[in-house]
Amino acid sequence: MSRPVLSVMFQRPALLAASLLASLCFTAPAATPEEAAKKVHDEIWERFVDEYNLVLDYTGLDGKIIRPTPEDCREMKPSALSWGVPNEDGPMFNGLYLDALCTQWKLTKDEAIRAKARRLIDGLLLVSTVGKTPGFIARGIATDGKTTYPLGSNDQSTPWHYGIWRYLTDGLASPEEKTKLTAAFIEQMNILDKNGWKMPTDGPPCPYRGDFTKPTWEGVPRLLFVMKAMHHFTGEDSWHQRYLAAANEKVGKKERPRIDFCREGMVFDPGQGPRHSWTGSEGVICLRALWEMEKDPTFKAAYAEGLRHSAELSAKSLPLIEKFDVNGTEVFNLDWRVMNEAWKPQFSEKDAVDVAVAGLRVQSKNSPRLHLEKDYLREPCFAAWIVTLCPDSAYVETQRSTIEKVITHYNPDKAYLSQFFPLESAWWRLREHAAK
């Protein structure tokens, strides 16, 4: 089936002239962390939240993206996982970014912020219903407004769970919303439970992708979080007993109780480079939620210890800002279809991952600014947020000045990736620590 070479959308077409002017001159970072957080907020909402209320991965400086077509999704191009397309991580980024908006609303009670949080919730509900498979969380929406790529993941599902949980527990939901969102959360968990805590896909090349029962950092905090949250929302003692049994169950080659994985805290995904806070953050938010919900002093202390260890690991990424030139002029190629050079038919999850990884290598060669932003913008920004999720305010205070340097280092209007958004979370978490 034929398709246009470029399917283009402008998030804010009025900025085209402004972006051309910006390319001829450098912009200065904000003078204070508060000003920087405001710049982050404004840029995200002007350029990176699409018409489906989903946070995009990247855009041009004028807001332009090349949105996948239904044919791209059906043909699984560039891959069934959609890695490298501009709307690859809608539920992931929506759920994570809700941490910033909910924390800000708790401190300010600003109704404009609550309205934006509701938009992100609407996006989460959309991606949980647009597919044909119960329990499937879609990554993004094609040009027709309904078609998606077939594979989700743990990293798309967990932020969906956390975003709904955070919005409800922080008190932003109206009574009607509370009823609706609680029912949606419970329905999602019951489906995953029936599937053995595996994430359903929406079709070939595999029936599931992602598993909360893995005896690793990748799975343990997620499983305990959703079980604890189910007890929190339903009040059913059976969920509390299942949570306790899972926390104490000995798993893995060394037969350690799951709570020990939580006590140790974040470890980086093997094979993905030495520092990978952005995916590690998903286990950290689960620890944070568990720490907030837990009343047993032994378990609560274990989660606090894990959050402290996670913060200490991420703090090592904060100095990476020195390697990032905020006014760099390297090429960022918006045409993700260059990845189709590596495309092959995919008949299994391994096929999809192999094709996706090969495509990312092609994309990186064609877009030198991309890997610089991934390594030296995305990593320090997520790391700063993780440090502030630690409940030990005295420790966080020792890192405050370094975190503030990260917050003020970047020029959001000169960044192509949206993954500076955790800086807004970091700032409001710092404010929360100070308020305590």
N, C-alpha and C positions, 0 to 999 in steps of 0.2 A: 504494500500500500504506500502511495506517495505521501510525503510530508514536507512541509517547508524546511528549508535549511536552517532558518532561525525562527523560533517561535518566541517573540519578544513581548515583554510586559514592562511598563514603567510604573514603579511604585510611587514616584513623585516627579512627573514630567516637567514640572515648573523648575526643577533644579538642574535641568540640562545645561542651561547657560551658566548657572552658578558653578557647576562642576568643571566646565571648560575653563572658567576663570580661576578656579581653585588649582587646576593643573599647572597654572602658570606662576603660582606663588605658594609659599609655605604657610601653614597655619601654626599657631602656638598652642601648646597644651594649656589646660586650665590652670589657674594660679593656686587654687585650693582644692582639697578633696571634695568638698561639697559642690563646688562649681563643676568639677570633673564628673561627678556622679550625675549631675543635671544634664551635662552634655551627652553622657552615655544614654540616659533615658530618652532624651529628645531624638537622638539619632536612631535608636532602635525603633521608635514609634513613627518616625518619618519615613524610614527606608527599609526596615526589615520585617515588619508585621504585614503579611499579605492580606488579600481580600478574603481569605478563609480563616483569618485570625490565627495564623500559624507563623512562628518565627522562622525566617529563612536562614540558610547557612551563609550565603554570600549574595551580594549584588554589585553592580557597577556603582561608581561614586554618584551617578545620577539616578540610581535606583533600578537600573535595567537588569532584568534576568532573562534567561532562556528557559522557559518552563517546559518540562517534558510533555509530550503529547500522549494521548491514549495509545497510539501505536508504539511509542517508546516503551510504555509500561507493559503492554501485551507481549512485545518482542523481547522484553527483558534487556533493553539497551539503556545504558552501558552495561548493566548487570541486573539480576533479579533483586539485588540489595539496594540499588540506586546510589551507591556510594559515589560521591563526587558531583551530584547534581545539586542545584541551588536550594531545593526543598527536601533535602534528604532527612532532616532531623526535626520535623515539626513537633511531634509530641515530646521528644527529648528536651528541646529548648524551651517549649512552652512550660513544661512542668518544672524545670530548673529555674527559669526566670520568675515564676510565680513566687519563689522565695523572696526575691527583692520587693515585689509589689506588696505581698502580704506583710512583710516586716515593716515596710514604710507605712502601710495603712494602720498597723497596730500603734505606731508611734505618733502618727499625725491625724488619723481619722479623716484623711482627705478623700472625699467622695469621687473625685476625678480619678484617683488611683484605683479605687475599688471598681470603677467602671471599666478601666483597662484590664484589671484582673479578671473581670467577668468575660471580657472578650477572649482572653486566653483560655478560660474554662470552656467557652463555646467552641474554640478550636479543638480542645481535647475531646469534647463530646463528639464533634464531627468525625475525627479520625477513628473513633471507636465504633462508629456506626456506618461509615461509608463502604466498608467491605461487605462481602457476602458470608463471611465465616464468623460465627459467634466467638468473641474473645480476641479477635484480631485487631491490632492497633496499627493503622496505616501510617506511613512516614510522611506523606505529602499528597497533594492533589494535582492531577494533570490539567491540561488546558480546557478539558470539557467539564471541569468542576466535579467529577465523580470517580474517575478512574485512578487507580493507585498501582504501585509496584507490589508484587505478591509477598515479599518477605519483610517482616518486622524484626524485633530482637528484644532481648532483655533491656538494652539501653534505650529503647523506645517505650517499653512497657513500664519500667520502674518510675521514670519521671511522671508518667500519666498517673500512677498510683499516688506518688508523693504530692503532685500538684493539687489533685482533688483533696487529699488528706489535709494539706497545708491550708487551703482555702477554707475548708470546713472548720478545722480546729482553731484557726486564728480568728474566727468569728466574722468573716466577710459575707457569708451566705445569708440571704433572707430565709425566712421559714420555708417558703416554697422551694428555693434552691437547695436548702438543706435536705429536704425530703427527696428531691430528684437526684441530687448528687450522691447521697448516701446509698440510694437504691442502685445507682449505676456502679458505684464502687463494689457493693456486695455482689451484684450480678457478675461483674468482671472476675472477682475472686472465686466465686463458685464455679465458673467456667474453667478457670485455670486449675482449681483443685481437682475437678473431674478429669482434667487432662494431665494429671500427675505433675502439676506446676511447670508444664512446658508451654511456650508461647505458640499459639496456632498461627499458621500462615494463611494467606488467602488464595492458595493454589500452588501449582508446581513452581519450583522443582522439588520441594520437600514439604511435609505436612507440619513440621514444627521448626522453630529456630529460637533458641534460648531456653534455659532450664534453671529454675531456682533451687534445685536439689543438689547441684554440684557442691562437693565438699571443699570449696575454695572461697577466697574473698569475693569472687565474682558472683557467687550464689548465696552464701550464708546470710549476710545482712538483709538481703532482699526477702528471703523466705521468712525470717523471723519478723521483719517489719510488717509484711502483709498479714501474717497470723495475728500479731499483736493488734494491728489496726482493725481486723475483723472482730476481735473481742471488744475493742473500743467502740465500734459502731453498732454491733449487734447486742452486746451485753451477754452473749451466750457463753456459759462456762466451758462448753466443749472446745471453743476456740482457745480459751486460756489454757486448758489442759494440753491441747495440741502444741501450743506455743512452748510451754514448759518442757514437754517431751522432746520437741525438736531442738530446743536450746541445749538440752543435756545429752542428746543422742550423740554417741561417738561415731564419727564419720571419717572417711579418707584413709589413706594408707597408714597413717600414724594413729588412727582411731582416737581422735581428739573430739571432745564435745564442741558443738557449734559455737557456744559462747566464747570459747578460747579464740576462735577466728576473729570474733568481734573485739575481744580484748586487745589483740595484736594490732588491729586497725588496717589501714589501707596498704595494699601492695600494688605495684604497677602490673598491667597486663603483660605477660611474657611475649617477647617477640615484637613489641611495639615501641621499642626505643627505651632509653633510660628514664625518661620522665613523661608520665602520661596522666596528669591530674584530671583531665576533662572526663575520661571514662571512669576513673577511680572515684570521682565525686559522687557517683550514684550509690556506691556502698556507704559513703560518708553521710549522705542525706538520710539513708536508712538508719544508720547509727544515731544520728541526731534525733530522728523521730522516735526511735526506741528509747533513747535517754529521756525525752520529754514525757513519754507515756508511762515509763516504768516507775513502779512504786517500791519494788523490792530493792533494798539498799545494796545487796550484793550484785545483782544484775545491773543496777543503775551505775554502780562504780565501774563495772566491766565496760559498759558503753562509754562512759566518760574517759576511761583509759584509752580505749580505741580511738576516740575522737582526738585525744591529745597526741597519740602516736601519729595519726593521720596528718594532723596539723604540723607536727615537727617534720614529717617527710615532705609535705608540700612547701614548707617554708624554704627549703633548699632550692626551689624553683624561682623564688622571687627575684634574685639577682639577674635572671635571664633578660630582664628588661634592657640591660646595658648592651645586649647584642641586637637590639631592634632599632632601626632607624625609622622614626615615625614619619619622616618626609622622604623615604626611599621611593625611587621612581621605577623599580623593577616592573616588568609586565605582569599583569594579572589577566589571564585569558578567560573570558566569560563563557566561551563556547566549549562546554563540557563534552560535546559530541566528538571531540578529538579522541576520547577514550574508546570510541567504537573501533578504533584501530586494533584493540586487544580483544574485541568481542568474539565469543564462541557460544554455541548452544550450551545450555546448562541443564543437567539432568539430576543434580543432587545439590545439597548445601555446599559440599566441598567445591563443586564446579562453580557455584555462584561466588564463593569467596575467592577462588583462584582468579576468575575473570575480573572481579571487582578490584583486587589488589593489582593485577596487571594493568587495568585501566587507570588506576591512581598513579602508577609510575609514568604512564604516558602524559597524564594531566600535569603532573609535577614538572616534567621536562618542558611543557608548553607554557607553564605559568610559574615563573620563578618567584614571584611575590607570594604565591599561595603557600609554599612550604615555609617561608620566612614568617608569615603570620601564624601558621599553625605552631611552629616551634617557639616563637619568641613573643607572640601576642596571646594566643589561646592558652598556652601553658601557664605563664605567670598570672593571667587573669583568673583562671580557675583555681590556681594555687592560693591566691590571696583570699578568695571566698572560703576555701576549705579551712584555712587557718582561723577565720572568724567564726566558723561553725563550732569550734571548740568551746565547751561551756566554761572552761577555766579562764575567767576574765583576766586574772593576773598574768597568765602566759600570753594571752592575746595582746595585752598591753605591751609586753616586751617586743612584739612584732609590729606595733602600730605604725611607727615611723616608716618602716620598710614597706608596709602595706600601702600607706599613703603615697609613697613614692611611685608605687605601681599604679595606683588609681590616677595619679596626675601625669603619668608618663605619656599616655597615648593621645592621639588626635582621632576621635571616633569618625569624623567626617573624611578622614584620609584612609580608613580601613575598609577593606573589601569583605572580610569575614565579620560575622555578627558576634563572634565569640569573645568580644570585650564586655558583653552584658553582665558577666559575673561581678564586674567591678561595682555595679550598682548594688548588688547583693552584699558585697563586702563592705561598702560604705554604710549601709543601713544596719548591718550586723555590728559594725563598730559603734554606731550610735546606740544600738540596743545594749551593748556591753557598758557603754558610758552611763546610760540611764540607770543601770543596775548598781 
